[in-house]
Amino acid sequence: MDFASLTSGLTATSSTSSASSTSKTAGSTDASRSSTTASGAASKPSALPTSRPAAVTDPGYITVEPDGRDDVTFRDRLLQAIKGFFDTFQANSEEQTQRALASIEDSVSAAEQGGEPFFVQFRVTSIEVTLAEEGDQGGGFASIRQLGLEIGVARGGKVEAADTRVLDLAGQSVGLTADQIRAGLGKPNFERRDTGTQSSERAAKRLEAAQASLDRVTQVQDALKAYRGGDIGPLQKFFETSGSNALGSLSSLFPSRGAFSIDA
């Protein structure tokens, strides 16, 4: 028997004998009120985490840590690692990389000034945006899912939500609230809810960015399919029109690129 049922039984018994003991009835009523309060508190959702555990050996993240030589070397390695992420989705990703680095600059500087060991971790994540009418607390009329970058600065064996940024494939913040970031720390995805007139504008921008990335991946797939069928033209055209960074993008998507070559 749970605590609430037990308290209810005590209240009923006390009420039956109220003529002989008024004080027992009052005590039972107080116990019932306490039970109701405790039950209400227990039904509330648990607090959102303020941090997540972090280890340099975690295979779910790409980790870049200072090597003990100098800050320039660390930042250069961090820049190259982040650029490798964005190169997977588009050529000429210098701007996206710089925006991503700028988003965590304050956290990195704070860690450096604190003098404690730290490292930076990032991973591909999904971002799901639900579009809803103003005042609608249930479902929405549309949902958009896109890939993004979760990046954070780890100190003391953990990454605080305040040191975590969630960016789109343009290197820009997706506009999550502090609670939305905390809710996604322990999951491979983040969620946000858009309502009102601005939701359609934000949705259009995110949809455009997601579509551009999808188009690029589709181009690569189509070109490789044609190549396997003996037609080198589409793949050759992809290299010629995508610039010098195209090979870097294919390298990230297909590490075994040495299995084929293209002659000019």
C-alpha distance (Angstrom), angle and dihedral (degrees) to the residues before:
residue distance angle dihedral
M1 . . .
D2 3.80 . .
F3 3.80 125.7 .
A4 3.82 95.1 -104.2
S5 3.84 93.2 52.5
L6 3.77 91.4 46.7
T7 3.80 91.5 51.5
S8 3.82 91.2 48.2
G9 3.79 90.0 53.5
L10 3.78 91.4 50.5
T11 3.80 90.1 51.0
A12 3.81 92.8 52.0
T13 3.81 92.4 49.2
S14 3.76 92.1 47.2
S15 3.82 91.7 50.2
T16 3.85 91.3 53.6
S17 3.79 91.0 54.9
S18 3.81 95.6 40.3
A19 3.83 92.6 117.7
S20 3.81 91.2 62.7
S21 3.78 99.0 36.8
T22 3.81 120.9 24.9
S23 3.77 91.3 170.2
K24 3.83 91.9 59.9
T25 3.81 90.6 54.3
A26 3.78 91.5 51.6
G27 3.79 90.8 47.7
S28 3.81 91.3 50.1
T29 3.80 91.2 50.0
D30 3.79 90.3 52.5
A31 3.81 89.8 49.6
S32 3.81 90.6 50.5
R33 3.79 91.2 51.5
S34 3.79 90.6 49.5
S35 3.80 89.7 50.5
T36 3.80 91.4 51.7
T37 3.81 90.9 50.2
A38 3.79 92.2 48.4
S39 3.80 91.5 47.7
G40 3.80 91.4 50.8
A41 3.79 91.6 49.9
A42 3.80 91.5 49.4
S43 3.81 92.0 53.1
K44 3.80 93.3 57.7
P45 3.81 115.2 101.7
S46 3.80 116.8 -101.6
A47 3.78 118.1 -97.3
L48 3.79 116.2 -88.1
P49 3.81 115.0 -107.9
T50 3.78 116.4 -100.5
S51 3.81 93.7 -155.6
R52 3.79 144.8 8.7
P53 3.83 129.7 -133.8
A54 3.80 114.3 -97.9
A55 3.81 131.2 -162.8
V56 3.79 129.1 170.3
T57 3.81 89.1 -130.4
D58 3.81 94.8 56.1
P59 3.84 105.0 127.2
G60 3.79 91.9 -156.8
Y61 3.80 92.5 70.6
I62 3.78 138.9 48.4
T63 3.80 105.8 -123.4
V64 3.79 128.6 -158.2
E65 3.80 118.1 -176.5
P66 3.81 133.6 176.3
D67 3.80 110.8 -91.4
G68 3.80 95.7 -148.5
R69 3.79 95.8 -107.1
D70 3.77 110.1 90.0
D71 3.79 140.9 -35.8
V72 3.80 94.3 -114.6
T73 3.79 91.6 61.0
F74 3.80 91.6 49.0
R75 3.79 93.5 49.1
D76 3.77 91.9 46.8
R77 3.81 91.2 52.6
L78 3.80 89.9 46.5
L79 3.80 90.8 50.6
Q80 3.80 92.2 50.6
A81 3.81 92.7 47.7
I82 3.80 93.5 51.1
K83 3.79 91.5 43.6
G84 3.79 88.7 54.3
F85 3.80 88.3 58.3
F86 3.80 94.1 52.1
D87 3.82 92.7 41.3
T88 3.78 87.4 64.9
F89 3.78 89.9 67.1
Q90 3.80 105.6 31.0
A91 3.78 143.1 6.1
N92 3.80 123.4 -112.4
S93 3.80 94.3 29.7
E94 3.80 97.9 165.5
E95 3.81 93.5 114.1
Q96 3.80 93.3 49.0
T97 3.80 90.2 48.7
Q98 3.79 93.7 50.3
R99 3.80 91.8 49.0
A100 3.80 90.5 51.1
L101 3.80 92.0 49.8
A102 3.79 91.5 47.9
S103 3.80 90.8 53.0
I104 3.83 92.0 63.8
E105 3.81 98.4 32.8
D106 3.82 94.1 104.8
S107 3.81 92.4 50.4
V108 3.81 93.1 47.0
S109 3.81 91.9 48.2
A110 3.80 91.3 48.7
A111 3.81 90.2 51.6
E112 3.79 91.9 49.0
Q113 3.78 92.8 49.1
G114 3.80 91.1 47.0
G115 3.78 89.8 60.9
E116 3.80 94.4 -140.8
P117 3.83 124.7 125.6
F118 3.79 112.6 -87.9
F119 3.78 142.2 162.8
V120 3.79 139.3 -173.2
Q121 3.79 123.3 -117.1
F122 3.78 130.6 -172.2
R123 3.78 138.9 169.0
V124 3.78 142.6 173.0
T125 3.78 110.7 -89.5
S126 3.79 136.7 175.6
I127 3.78 123.5 -119.9
E128 3.79 119.2 -156.8
V129 3.78 118.4 -164.5
T130 3.79 120.8 -167.4
L131 3.80 117.3 -157.9
A132 3.79 115.5 -150.2
E133 3.76 140.4 166.4
E134 3.78 118.4 -99.8
G135 3.80 109.6 -81.0
D136 3.80 93.9 14.9
Q137 3.80 106.0 131.3
G138 3.80 96.1 173.1
G139 3.78 127.2 58.7
G140 3.79 125.9 -20.5
F141 3.76 135.1 -125.3
A142 3.81 93.5 -118.8
S143 3.77 141.7 12.7
I144 3.79 129.4 -154.6
R145 3.79 124.3 -165.3
Q146 3.78 123.4 -168.8
L147 3.78 140.6 163.4
G148 3.76 120.3 -103.3
L149 3.78 145.3 163.6
E150 3.79 124.0 -98.5
I151 3.80 110.5 -162.8
G152 3.80 129.5 173.9
V153 3.79 143.9 165.2
A154 3.80 115.0 -121.3
R155 3.79 122.6 -148.1
G156 3.78 129.4 166.8
G157 3.79 93.1 7.3
K158 3.79 95.6 -55.9
V159 3.80 144.0 74.5
E160 3.77 114.9 -130.0
A161 3.79 119.1 -140.6
A162 3.81 87.4 -124.2
D163 3.84 88.8 60.0
T164 3.82 93.5 49.3
R165 3.80 125.6 95.2
V166 3.80 128.3 -171.8
L167 3.81 114.1 -155.8
D168 3.77 136.6 -179.8
L169 3.80 124.4 -127.0
A170 3.80 89.5 -85.0
G171 3.80 90.0 61.5
Q172 3.80 92.1 -110.3
S173 3.78 128.4 127.9
V174 3.79 114.8 -96.7
G175 3.81 89.3 -144.5
L176 3.80 101.2 -113.0
T177 3.78 118.4 170.1
A178 3.80 121.2 -122.8
D179 3.81 90.7 -102.1
Q180 3.82 92.2 49.4
I181 3.80 90.4 53.4
R182 3.80 91.0 48.1
A183 3.80 90.9 49.4
G184 3.81 91.3 54.7
L185 3.80 99.0 44.8
G186 3.78 94.6 94.3
K187 3.81 95.8 39.5
P188 3.80 135.0 65.8
N189 3.79 91.4 -118.5
F190 3.79 143.6 48.3
E191 3.79 129.7 -143.7
R192 3.78 134.8 -155.1
R193 3.77 134.9 176.5
D194 3.79 122.8 -141.0
T195 3.78 123.0 -162.4
G196 3.78 134.8 168.7
T197 3.79 132.3 32.3
Q198 3.81 95.9 -48.1
S199 3.78 93.1 60.1
S200 3.81 93.3 78.3
E201 3.82 92.3 52.5
R202 3.80 93.7 49.8
A203 3.77 90.9 43.9
A204 3.80 91.7 52.2
K205 3.82 91.8 53.2
R206 3.79 93.3 47.8
L207 3.78 91.7 45.9
E208 3.80 90.7 50.8
A209 3.82 91.7 51.1
A210 3.79 92.4 46.5
Q211 3.80 91.8 47.8
A212 3.80 91.9 51.0
S213 3.80 90.9 53.6
L214 3.79 92.0 46.0
D215 3.80 91.4 50.0
R216 3.79 90.5 53.8
V217 3.79 93.4 50.1
T218 3.82 89.2 47.9
Q219 3.81 90.6 52.6
V220 3.79 91.1 53.4
Q221 3.80 92.3 48.2
D222 3.80 93.3 48.1
A223 3.79 92.3 47.5
L224 3.80 92.8 50.4
K225 3.79 91.4 46.4
A226 3.79 90.2 54.2
Y227 3.80 90.5 46.5
R228 3.79 91.6 53.9
G229 3.80 87.3 51.5
G230 3.79 91.1 55.3
D231 3.82 98.9 -98.1
I232 3.80 109.7 119.7
G233 3.82 93.7 174.8
P234 3.83 101.1 91.0
L235 3.81 92.8 46.8
Q236 3.79 91.6 46.8
K237 3.80 89.7 49.7
F238 3.79 90.6 49.4
F239 3.80 90.9 56.3
E240 3.79 93.3 46.2
T241 3.81 96.6 48.4
S242 3.82 99.5 38.4
G243 3.79 97.8 58.5
S244 3.78 131.0 -133.0
N245 3.80 93.5 -45.3
A246 3.81 93.2 63.1
L247 3.81 92.1 86.2
G248 3.80 89.3 51.5
S249 3.79 90.2 53.8
L250 3.78 92.3 50.0
S251 3.79 89.3 46.5
S252 3.77 90.8 58.7
L253 3.78 94.5 45.6
F254 3.80 96.5 40.6
P255 3.84 112.5 26.1
S256 3.80 90.7 -178.2
R257 3.80 91.9 67.1
G258 3.82 90.0 129.8
A259 3.80 87.3 78.3
F260 3.78 89.7 78.5
S261 3.79 137.9 30.4
I262 3.77 136.7 -169.8
D263 3.79 122.1 -136.7
A264 3.78 116.7 -148.4
